[in-house]
Amino acid sequence: MPEQAPCPLFINGEWIISSATETSPVYNPSDGTQISATPMCGQEEASKAVEAAAAAFPELANTPATDRVQVMFRFKELLEKHFGELSQIVTRENGKTLDESRGSVRRGIEVVEFACGAPSFLMGESLENIARNIDCDTIRQPLGVSVSISPFNFPIMVPMWTFPIALVCGNTFVLKPSEKVPLSCIRLVELLQEAGLPPGVLNLIHGGKEAVDTLLTHPDVKTVSFVGSTPIARYIYETATQNGKRVQSSGGAKNYLIVLPDAEPDSTIDAIMGSAYGCAGERCMAGSALVCIDQAGEEFMPLLSNAARHLRVGPTDRDPDAQMGPVVTKAHLDNIHQHIQNGISEGADLLVDGREVRVEDTPEGFYLGPTIFDHVTPQMSIAQEEIFGPVLSTMRTADLDTAIEYCNNSGFGNAAVLFTQSGAAARKFRHSVNAGMVGINVGVPAPMAFFPFSGWNNSFFGDLHVQGHEGVSFFTRQKVTISRWIETKKRFF
Ligand code: NAD
């Protein structure tokens, strides 16, 4: 695709140029240049995509699961073949390091591998003789048109949380990626087309609120999967459920990392660094609040500050040694700066100031170095609000109970992590913590494709999460049949 041409839409098996007059810029965050433009589709184009998906549904629903998965097997092969290229696209439009992009594409591929098991996981249950001569069984059937609205931070992985499973379950699909990172999904859809996906089965549109609102209210849409910030996640859940859709809506997070004094130092520092600064902190699983218990603060904070000061920040699209890349846009960078300013105004100690980082060769990139606040109190905004950048807010307490209380009061509930050598402390933490994904000496406890991605509280609105068997339940509905067969007097067998 030529640079800065508006991104195409994919509707009913054809690539088309949007008639939208408004576009949104797409940047290479490493150097700040504009690399493309996202058309902000309106109601008409979003409706066309839904109608194409609705028209393709009856045929897909009638296709045996064993045939549906053949497309996924071919898709998986193409993803492996183009693995490097896909990772580079993610790095180019999102800014994460190539290693991080590779990891995220791999996570997406794992969902495809899980989806290839559809003939097994779609099997129903049955019980003979629930009463004399009466049998009961369940089958799973697709619902119709599914839509997915995704965020900027994982341009390939998050869209792939949903559509591979939805499609093998027999649903057709409309995908609406983030307007900030549309290029990765375009390549994914090209590969799906090459894998032999029939026209209309998956459609791609671009845009923002108008396109999304059309999807949320269209009568042919049956399920809505959303991933993004909490205010929008709540809005999506409320609007789509009011319109009769089944909804899974993942929101933002404030993930707590808690360190007991007995934690093993080297691996703990590595894990905290990876959690707080991996993907430049733009991860819904990023550790952004650190609680050091008792002596842990004295021991760990100097080690952590030293590691943070030495992390190499740079242009991930051209510097293979860069350990942390830029954030996604200048507007997002400005927003993170505002959070840092709020922390200073509230009286926290700015131990490491990432605003001092300079990247000489690409000064126009959207860079911020690792930032650490110490002596933060739980009431401060930097302890409560999602910053979504490389900023770590450190609190200190005397005991584990208080640390768990801080974590449980956050209102969010994605990840919570404890570093310790004590099995008893780990067990207590797992039991008491009010979050859906728990790490014990693991900084980013993100589950693999066959487990649910299990956010709680303000990090998730809905009942069935993405991935694994919850994903299968979300994209199917069960039909229970009760049959009575009585041998007649007239015997034919
Ligand atoms: P965002 O909420 O700004 O946007 C997400 C999607 O919603 C985009 O596709 C966007 O176009 C659309 N959108 C934006 N405003 C809208 C509106 N008013 N009405 C309808 N649609 C709208 O999120 P983002 O900045 O792209 O992504 C970062 C957020 O995503 C963070 O809060 C992060 O924690 C969250 N996230 C959560 C998870 C999770 O599993 N819980 C995973 C990844 C990211």
Residues whose N, C-alpha, C, O or C-beta is under 5 A from the ligand:
A	BS01	NAD	I149 S150 P151 F152 N153 K176 P177 S178 E179 G207 G208 K209 V212 V227 G228 S229 T230 I232 S250 G251 G252 A253 C284 G455 S459
